[in-house]
Amino acid sequence: DRPAPLQNKTPPPTKRPAVLHEDIYTIPNILTFTRLIAAPAIGYLVLHDQHAWAVGLFAYAGVTDLLDGWIARRWNSKTVVGTVIDPMADKTLMTILTVCLAIKGALPIWVATVILGRDVGLAISAIYYRWISLPPPKTFARYWDFSLPSAEVRPTTISKYNTFLQLALVGVTTAAPLVGTDLTPALTIMQYVVAGTTIWSGASYIYTKDAVKILNKPKP
């Protein structure tokens, strides 16, 4: 009898799941990117006491913030990267204005510390979640390739209110020199309210389970 032919017992190579890319060049995302670009310009205008121009550009940022969300919902053009860069644009504007207004003495240092401290904590968390959720291979170039969705940020309810209140505070503070009335009492109340909502919203990301959704969970 002839010996049975040897069978190749080498298992077939496993196919790596395809990594999905998404189109990030949508109108809502482009509007959001313009807000990111406008943020340092507004800070520059505040530092050089060009409050009228600063308020005008701040109003543009506010309008585009409302417009990009409406367009994304109306024409179903939401993207994962949009859920990241939209709050990033708000926080960039908030951070720059907070620093510039504190430098000018228009915003108390303790209020600026509370606002910036929360944002630093959230930024570190965002970097961590982006890295652990990035599909392999994990490289520096792929980390900054936002067409590779990995984690979706879902702002908590209190965080949405807090963002509005923070932007209202820095907006009114920026416009205060253009108003003939003394706004100090109203601004003081706003500062304490914003400090409270800032601490509350920061804590909400800790106890809210679905605030961050990992899109590329490894299979067991």
C-alpha positions in Angstrom: 0.0 0.0 0.0 1.2 3.5 -0.8 1.6 5.8 2.2 -1.1 8.5 2.4 0.0 11.8 1.1 1.0 14.3 3.8 -1.7 16.9 4.3 -0.8 20.5 4.9 -2.0 21.1 8.4 -0.9 24.7 8.4 -4.0 26.8 9.2 -4.9 29.4 6.5 -3.7 32.9 7.4 -6.3 34.8 9.3 -7.6 37.9 7.5 -7.2 41.1 9.4 -10.5 42.9 9.5 -10.6 45.9 7.1 -10.2 49.2 8.7 -13.0 51.6 7.9 -12.3 55.1 6.7 -14.9 57.9 6.6 -15.1 61.0 4.6 -14.1 63.8 6.9 -14.4 66.6 4.4 -18.0 67.4 5.0 -19.5 70.9 5.3 -20.1 70.6 9.1 -16.5 69.5 9.6 -15.2 72.3 7.5 -17.2 74.8 9.5 -15.8 73.4 12.6 -12.3 73.7 11.3 -12.9 77.4 10.6 -13.9 77.8 14.3 -10.6 76.2 15.3 -8.7 78.7 13.1 -10.8 81.6 14.4 -10.0 80.9 18.1 -6.4 82.2 18.1 -7.4 85.2 16.1 -10.0 86.1 18.7 -7.4 85.7 21.5 -5.0 88.0 19.6 -7.7 90.6 19.3 -8.6 90.5 23.0 -4.9 90.9 24.0 -4.7 94.0 21.8 -7.9 95.5 23.1 -9.7 95.1 19.7 -12.9 94.1 21.5 -15.4 95.0 18.7 -13.5 92.7 16.2 -13.2 90.0 18.9 -16.9 90.1 19.6 -17.7 89.9 15.9 -15.5 86.9 15.3 -16.8 85.3 18.5 -20.3 85.7 17.1 -19.2 84.0 13.9 -17.9 81.1 15.9 -21.2 80.8 17.7 -23.3 80.9 14.5 -21.1 78.2 12.9 -21.4 76.1 16.0 -25.2 76.0 15.6 -25.0 75.7 11.8 -22.7 72.7 11.6 -24.8 70.7 14.0 -28.0 71.6 12.1 -26.5 70.7 8.7 -25.2 67.4 10.1 -28.6 66.4 11.4 -30.6 67.7 8.4 -28.5 66.0 5.7 -27.3 63.0 7.8 -23.7 64.0 7.4 -22.6 63.2 10.9 -19.1 61.7 11.3 -17.2 60.2 14.1 -14.4 62.7 13.7 -17.1 65.4 14.0 -18.0 64.2 17.5 -14.4 64.8 18.4 -13.4 68.1 16.7 -16.7 69.9 17.4 -16.2 69.9 21.2 -12.4 70.4 20.5 -13.2 73.6 18.7 -15.4 74.8 21.5 -12.7 73.9 24.1 -9.9 75.5 22.0 -11.9 78.8 21.8 -12.7 78.5 25.5 -9.1 77.8 26.5 -7.6 80.7 24.5 -10.2 83.2 25.6 -9.9 82.1 29.3 -6.1 82.6 29.2 -6.3 85.9 27.3 -9.0 87.3 29.6 -7.1 86.2 32.7 -3.9 87.9 31.3 -5.9 91.1 30.8 -7.3 90.9 34.3 -10.9 90.6 33.1 -11.3 87.0 34.5 -10.3 86.0 38.0 -7.3 83.6 38.2 -9.3 81.1 40.3 -12.1 80.8 37.7 -9.5 80.4 34.9 -7.8 77.6 37.0 -11.0 75.7 37.4 -11.9 75.9 33.7 -8.5 75.0 32.5 -7.9 72.3 35.0 -11.0 70.4 33.9 -10.1 70.8 30.2 -6.6 69.5 30.8 -8.0 66.4 32.5 -10.4 65.8 29.6 -7.6 66.3 27.1 -5.4 63.7 28.7 -8.4 61.3 28.8 -9.1 61.9 25.1 -5.5 61.2 24.2 -5.6 57.9 26.2 -8.9 56.7 24.7 -7.8 57.6 21.1 -4.6 55.5 21.6 -6.2 52.4 23.2 -9.0 52.3 20.6 -6.9 52.9 17.5 -7.0 49.8 15.3 -3.5 48.2 14.7 -0.9 49.0 13.7 -0.6 51.8 16.2 1.6 54.4 14.7 2.0 58.2 15.2 0.8 58.9 11.6 -2.3 56.7 12.1 -3.0 58.3 15.5 -3.5 61.7 13.7 -5.4 60.2 10.8 -8.9 61.3 11.8 -10.4 59.3 8.9 -9.8 56.3 11.1 -12.7 56.4 13.6 -11.8 54.7 16.9 -13.7 56.3 19.8 -16.8 58.4 19.8 -17.2 61.1 22.5 -20.8 61.6 23.7 -21.1 64.8 25.8 -23.1 64.5 28.9 -26.1 66.7 29.5 -24.5 68.8 32.1 -21.5 69.2 29.9 -23.6 70.7 27.1 -25.1 73.2 29.6 -21.6 73.9 31.0 -20.2 74.6 27.5 -23.0 77.1 26.8 -22.5 78.8 30.2 -18.7 79.0 29.8 -19.0 80.5 26.3 -21.6 82.9 27.6 -19.2 84.0 30.4 -16.2 84.7 28.2 -18.5 86.2 25.5 -20.0 88.7 27.9 -16.6 89.4 29.5 -15.1 90.1 26.1 -18.0 92.5 25.2 -18.1 94.2 28.6 -15.7 97.0 27.6 -18.1 97.9 24.8 -21.1 98.3 27.2 -21.6 101.6 29.0 -23.1 99.8 32.1 -21.0 98.2 34.9 -21.4 94.5 34.5 -19.2 93.5 37.5 -22.1 92.2 39.7 -23.6 90.1 36.9 -20.2 88.7 35.8 -19.4 87.7 39.4 -22.6 85.7 39.6 -21.8 84.1 36.3 -18.3 83.2 37.4 -19.5 81.3 40.4 -22.2 79.5 38.4 -19.7 78.5 35.7 -17.2 77.3 38.3 -19.9 75.0 39.8 -21.0 73.6 36.5 -17.4 73.1 35.3 -16.6 70.9 38.3 -20.0 69.0 37.9 -19.5 68.4 34.2 -15.9 67.1 34.8 -17.2 64.6 37.3 -20.0 63.5 35.0 -17.5 62.0 32.6 -16.3 59.7 35.4 -19.7 58.3 36.5 -21.4 58.3 33.0 -20.7 55.0 31.4 -21.6 55.8 27.8 -19.7 59.2 27.6 -17.0 57.5 25.5 -17.9 54.7 23.1 -15.0 52.5 21.9 -15.7 51.7 18.2 -13.0 49.1 17.7 -13.2 46.7 20.6 -10.9 43.8 20.3 -12.6 40.4 19.9 -12.0 37.9 22.7 
